[in-house]
Amino acid sequence: MINFDGSHYDSLGKVPEKNLSIFSGIPLHTEILMCSKVGILFWEDHYFMLMATLRKSRVNIPMTYTMEYFQDQIRDLQMVMLN
């Protein structure tokens, strides 16, 4: 599942052509999350790993990239996957 700019795609082939060129110019990060009925397991570890990866890649991290923002994005992905 790919979350790109708030849109969700099942595979890379479904991402619009105009957005594919953007993928070649930015660092990509893959994170495997384990979830339970309570929520995401080891959430803080995942969040800090993502932030560290962005910093190492010298990405300008927006102030909106908070733990709550990513939790909302993950919940949206979960809802898309369940439907």
Secondary structure, DSSP 8 states (H G I E B T S, - for coil): -EEETTEEESSGGGS-HHHHHHHTTS--------B-SS-BTTHHHHHHHHHHHHHHTT----TT--HHHHHHHHHHHHHHHH-
